[in-house]
Amino acid sequence: MMHLILGDAELEIVPHPIQGHPAVVKHARIRKKKPSRILLDASYHHQAIRSKYPEEAERRGRPDIVHLFLMNAQESILNKSGLLRVYVHTRNNDVIKIRPETRLPKAYHRFVGLMEHVFQNRYVPDKENPLLYLEKMSLPALAKECGGKIVVLSEHGRKVSLGKYEIPKNVTFIIGGFPSGDFLTNINFADDIISIHSETLMAWVAAYEIIAEYERRYLDELTGGN
């Protein structure tokens, strides 16, 4: 079983200090929602982010990264074979757990609405039969819960050839869910910190590479060739 975590993802509801910013208010009005119930999205709220968080203006408000990452992971052969578990850990230590059978919206605006629903209600569709559910948990705690060898992908990690890298059957991979910079969480809890390419890879590309490599090694063995 592979566990795949998008760590320190830039997915959050608009922070309180900028909920009254004109760019946020205007976007919320268009969507007919309260500013306190919409996702922070740099495509619409960049000026608001820069006004209060100038050092993080190029980093925060990136639900699009989460969307592309989850589409790659959830639609993979590995997930459809029941051999993948996927999680999103955010900068605020919100963890969204996604059941393998969950089919996420392909349209970005519908995905945003779904994530807003998760943040507001904590469960989708309901508490009794959740396909997605939200918990408060740190990245180290989540990785420990997943178990197996814990491997973090980082551009600062030791350079490896993924095809030659030792990947056990029970493994937890952590990929950064941010466009630039480094993990906010101290990642020294990992068993290994690696880089699989000479250039920085976007989260969904790294996820694809890891999933594909795991499939090549173990899919037939773990599914009996079916």
C-alpha positions in Angstrom: 0.0 0.0 0.0 1.2 3.5 -0.9 0.1 6.5 1.2 0.5 9.8 -0.6 0.4 13.1 1.3 0.3 16.6 -0.2 2.1 18.4 2.6 1.8 22.1 3.7 -0.6 22.6 0.9 -1.7 26.2 0.2 -5.4 25.4 0.7 -7.3 27.6 3.1 -10.4 29.7 3.7 -9.7 33.4 3.3 -7.9 34.5 6.5 -9.8 36.8 8.7 -7.4 39.8 8.4 -8.2 40.1 4.7 -11.8 39.1 4.5 -12.7 42.8 4.2 -10.3 43.6 1.4 -12.1 44.9 -1.7 -10.8 42.1 -3.9 -12.1 39.5 -1.5 -15.4 41.2 -1.0 -16.0 41.6 -4.7 -15.2 38.0 -5.5 -17.4 36.8 -2.6 -20.3 38.9 -3.8 -20.0 37.5 -7.4 -20.1 34.0 -5.9 -22.9 34.9 -3.6 -21.0 33.7 -0.5 -19.6 35.3 2.6 -15.9 36.1 2.5 -15.4 33.8 5.4 -16.7 30.9 3.4 -14.6 31.1 0.2 -11.2 29.6 -0.5 -8.2 31.9 -0.7 -7.3 32.0 -4.4 -4.3 34.0 -5.7 -6.0 34.3 -9.1 -8.6 36.6 -7.5 -7.1 37.7 -4.2 -3.5 38.4 -5.0 -3.7 42.1 -4.0 -5.3 41.1 -0.7 -2.6 38.6 0.1 0.1 41.1 -0.8 -1.5 43.8 1.4 -1.2 41.7 4.5 1.3 38.9 3.7 3.8 40.4 1.3 6.5 37.8 2.0 4.0 35.0 1.1 2.3 36.7 -1.9 3.8 34.3 -4.4 3.0 31.2 -2.3 -0.5 31.4 -0.7 -3.9 30.8 -2.3 -3.2 27.9 -4.6 -6.1 25.4 -4.6 -5.3 24.7 -8.2 -2.2 22.8 -7.1 -4.4 20.6 -4.9 -6.9 20.0 -7.7 -4.3 18.9 -10.2 -2.6 16.7 -7.6 -5.8 15.0 -6.6 -6.9 14.4 -10.1 -3.7 12.6 -10.9 -3.7 10.5 -7.8 -7.4 9.6 -7.6 -7.7 8.7 -11.3 -4.5 6.6 -11.2 -4.6 2.8 -11.9 -3.0 2.3 -8.5 -5.9 4.0 -6.7 -8.5 2.2 -8.9 -6.8 -1.0 -7.8 -7.3 -0.1 -4.1 -3.5 0.3 -3.4 -3.3 4.0 -2.8 -4.5 6.3 0.0 -4.4 10.1 -0.5 -4.3 13.0 1.9 -4.1 16.7 1.8 -2.3 18.4 4.7 -2.5 22.2 4.8 -0.4 25.1 6.2 -2.9 25.3 9.0 -2.7 21.6 9.9 -6.1 20.8 8.4 -5.9 17.3 7.0 -8.4 16.2 4.3 -8.6 12.4 4.0 -10.0 11.1 0.7 -11.5 7.7 0.2 -10.2 5.8 -2.8 -13.7 5.6 -4.5 -14.1 9.4 -4.4 -14.4 10.9 -7.9 -13.6 14.5 -7.7 -15.0 17.3 -10.0 -12.9 17.8 -13.1 -14.1 21.4 -13.4 -12.0 23.7 -11.2 -14.9 25.9 -10.0 -16.8 22.8 -8.8 -13.7 21.5 -7.0 -13.4 24.8 -5.2 -17.0 24.6 -4.1 -16.4 21.1 -2.8 -13.4 22.1 -0.8 -15.3 25.0 0.7 -18.0 22.6 1.7 -15.4 20.3 3.4 -14.0 23.3 5.4 -17.4 24.4 6.5 -19.0 21.0 7.3 -15.9 18.7 7.8 -17.6 15.9 5.9 -18.8 15.2 2.4 -21.4 14.1 1.8 -22.2 13.4 5.5 -20.7 12.1 8.7 -22.1 8.6 8.3 -20.7 8.0 4.9 -17.9 10.5 4.3 -16.0 10.4 1.0 -13.9 13.3 2.2 -13.4 14.4 5.8 -11.4 17.0 7.6 -9.3 16.6 10.8 -6.8 18.7 12.7 -3.5 17.0 12.5 0.2 17.9 12.1 2.2 16.5 9.1 4.4 14.3 11.3 1.4 12.9 13.1 -0.3 12.1 9.8 2.8 10.5 8.4 3.2 8.3 11.5 -0.5 7.3 11.2 0.1 6.2 7.6 3.1 4.2 8.6 5.8 2.4 6.5 8.9 4.1 5.2 8.3 7.9 5.2 9.9 9.6 2.2 9.8 13.4 1.6 10.4 14.8 -1.9 12.3 18.1 -1.7 14.5 19.9 -4.2 17.0 20.1 -1.3 16.9 16.3 -0.8 19.7 14.0 -1.9 19.6 13.3 -5.6 18.3 9.9 -6.6 17.3 8.0 -9.7 13.7 7.0 -9.0 14.0 3.9 -11.1 16.9 2.7 -8.8 15.5 4.0 -5.5 14.4 1.5 -2.9 10.6 1.7 -2.5 9.1 -0.8 -0.1 5.6 -2.0 -0.6 4.5 -0.1 2.5 5.5 3.4 2.0 4.4 7.0 2.6 5.5 9.7 0.2 5.1 13.4 1.0 5.1 16.0 -1.7 5.0 19.8 -1.1 1.7 21.4 -2.0 3.1 24.9 -2.7 4.4 26.7 -5.8 7.7 27.9 -4.4 9.8 27.9 -1.3 10.2 25.1 1.2 8.1 23.1 3.7 6.8 25.2 6.6 6.9 22.0 8.7 10.2 20.6 9.8 10.6 17.5 7.8 13.4 15.9 9.7 11.0 13.3 11.0 11.2 11.5 7.6 13.2 8.4 7.0 14.5 9.9 3.8 14.5 13.2 2.0 15.1 12.9 -1.8 15.0 14.8 -5.0 14.1 12.8 -8.1 15.0 15.4 -10.8 17.5 18.2 -11.3 14.7 20.7 -11.7 11.8 21.5 -9.4 8.7 19.4 -10.3 5.2 20.6 -9.8 3.3 18.5 -7.2 1.1 16.7 -9.7 4.0 15.7 -11.9 6.0 14.3 -8.9 2.9 12.4 -7.9 2.5 10.9 -11.3 6.2 9.8 -11.4 6.0 8.2 -8.0 2.7 6.4 -8.6 3.8 5.1 -12.0 7.1 3.8 -10.5 5.2 2.0 -7.7 2.8 0.5 -10.3 5.6 -0.8 -12.4 7.1 -2.6 -9.4 4.2 -3.9 -7.5 0.9 -3.6 -9.3 0.9 -7.1 -10.8 2.2 -8.7 -7.7 -0.3 -7.1 -5.4 -3.3 -7.5 -7.6 -2.5 -11.0 -8.9 -1.9 -9.7 -12.4 -5.6 -8.6 -12.7 
